[in-house]
């Protein structure tokens, strides 16, 4: 991997003035989960303060989830659900690090939990897995998903085999809101 060119800097090929391109100040490998036959994620910190993750896969799942979010928002009140900024490349992608931020009002808290509820149902309908406290980042009134590799699961809906794990309930798509 060339640690000086576009493969090591998500902004290197976007600047019109090479002197204004943020420089790499830290490059760490072995971050996060492995992908594509054991290739790991790299974390790159730039001189402008931004941190990006170089992921050895495309961002197709994120693009598809963005379309789902748009459809959900179009069906009712605009939810403005957000995903991390992503730059797609040939066979890999850059994902900007999401930084936690507090809510600043009771209305922000209410908006956060309303969105989190909608987001939970969308993820359930998609059959998504691996969305826990480390993969849902609170950013003000927004729950922001990261690590979207498992967002589209096989079949969608609840996949729990044991009815007792659901308190005896066996929901169907018709039963869900």
C-alpha positions in Angstrom: 0.0 0.0 0.0 1.4 3.4 -1.0 1.2 5.5 2.2 1.6 8.8 0.3 -0.9 8.7 -2.5 -4.7 8.5 -2.8 -4.8 5.0 -1.3 -3.5 6.4 2.0 -5.3 9.7 2.0 -9.1 10.0 1.2 -8.7 13.6 0.2 -5.6 13.4 -1.9 -7.3 13.2 -5.3 -10.0 15.7 -4.4 -7.9 18.8 -3.8 -7.4 21.3 -6.7 -4.3 22.6 -4.9 -1.9 19.8 -3.8 -0.4 22.2 -1.2 -3.8 22.4 0.5 -4.3 18.6 0.7 -4.3 17.5 4.4 -1.3 15.3 5.2 -1.3 11.9 6.9 -0.2 12.4 10.5 -0.9 8.8 11.7 -1.5 5.5 9.9 -2.5 2.5 12.0 -3.3 -1.0 10.6 -5.2 -3.9 12.1 -8.1 -1.8 13.2 -11.6 -3.3 13.4 -12.8 -6.5 11.8 -11.0 -8.3 9.0 -12.5 -8.4 5.5 -11.7 -9.8 2.1 -9.7 -12.8 3.1 -8.2 -11.4 6.3 -7.4 -7.9 5.2 -7.9 -5.5 8.0 -9.1 -1.9 8.4 -6.6 0.9 8.6 -7.1 4.1 10.6 -5.7 7.3 9.1 -5.6 10.6 10.9 -5.1 13.7 8.7 -3.5 17.1 9.5 -6.9 18.8 9.3 -8.1 16.8 12.3 -10.3 14.3 10.4 -9.9 10.6 11.0 -10.8 8.1 8.2 -11.0 4.3 8.1 -9.7 2.6 5.0 -11.9 -0.5 4.5 -10.9 -3.3 2.1 -14.3 -3.6 0.6 -16.8 -1.4 -1.2 -19.6 0.5 0.5 -22.5 -1.0 -1.4 -24.4 -1.9 1.8 -24.2 1.7 3.0 -25.5 3.0 -0.4 -28.4 0.6 -0.3 -29.2 1.5 3.3 -29.2 5.2 2.4 -31.8 4.5 -0.2 -33.9 2.6 2.4 -33.6 5.7 4.8 -34.7 8.0 2.0 -37.8 5.7 1.3 -38.7 5.6 5.0 -38.4 9.4 5.3 -40.5 9.8 2.1 -43.3 7.7 3.6 -43.8 10.0 6.6 -42.1 12.8 8.5 -38.6 13.3 7.3 -36.3 11.5 9.8 -33.0 12.7 8.3 -31.3 9.5 9.4 -27.6 9.8 8.8 -24.8 7.5 7.9 -21.0 8.2 8.0 -19.4 10.1 5.2 -18.0 7.6 2.7 -15.7 7.9 -0.3 -16.0 5.0 -2.7 -12.9 3.7 -4.5 -12.3 0.7 -6.8 -12.4 -2.3 -4.4 -12.2 -0.3 -1.2 -13.7 2.7 0.6 -13.0 5.4 3.0 -15.4 6.0 6.0 -15.0 9.1 8.1 -14.9 8.5 11.8 -18.1 9.3 13.6 -17.6 11.3 16.8 -20.1 11.1 19.7 -21.9 14.3 20.6 -24.4 15.1 23.4 -28.0 16.1 23.0 -28.5 19.8 24.0 -32.2 19.8 24.8 -35.1 17.6 25.9 -36.4 17.9 22.3 -33.0 16.5 21.0 -33.4 13.5 23.4 -36.9 12.8 22.3 -35.8 13.1 18.6 -32.9 10.7 19.3 -35.1 8.0 20.8 -37.8 8.4 18.1 -35.2 7.9 15.4 -33.6 5.0 17.3 -37.0 3.3 17.4 -37.6 3.8 13.7 -34.0 2.7 13.0 -34.5 -0.5 15.2 -37.6 -1.5 13.2 -35.8 -0.8 9.8 -32.8 -2.9 10.9 -35.2 -5.7 12.1 -37.0 -5.7 8.8 -33.7 -6.0 6.9 -32.5 -8.9 9.0 -29.6 -6.8 10.2 -27.2 -8.1 12.9 -24.3 -6.8 14.9 -25.8 -3.4 15.9 -24.9 -2.9 19.5 -23.6 -0.1 21.7 -20.3 0.1 19.7 -21.9 0.2 16.3 -24.6 2.8 17.0 -22.9 6.2 17.8 -25.1 8.9 19.4 -24.4 12.2 17.6 -26.8 14.7 19.1 -30.3 13.9 18.1 -29.0 11.2 15.6 -28.2 7.5 16.2 -25.5 6.9 13.5 -24.8 3.4 12.4 -21.2 2.3 11.7 -19.8 -1.1 10.5 -22.6 -1.8 8.1 -21.3 -5.1 6.7 -24.2 -7.1 8.3 -27.1 -4.6 7.6 -28.8 -6.8 5.1 -29.4 -10.3 6.6 -30.9 -13.3 4.9 -34.7 -13.1 4.7 -35.2 -10.1 7.0 -37.6 -10.0 9.9 -37.0 -11.6 13.3 -34.8 -14.7 12.9 -35.0 -15.9 16.6 -35.8 -19.6 16.6 -36.9 -19.9 20.2 -40.3 -18.4 20.9 -39.4 -18.1 24.6 -36.6 -15.6 23.7 -39.5 -13.3 22.5 -41.7 -14.0 25.5 -43.8 -16.4 23.5 -44.6 -13.9 20.7 -44.2 -14.9 17.1 -44.4 -11.7 15.1 -45.0 -11.6 11.4 -44.6 -8.7 9.0 -48.3 -8.0 9.3 -48.0 -7.7 13.1 -45.2 -5.2 13.1 -45.4 -1.5 12.9 
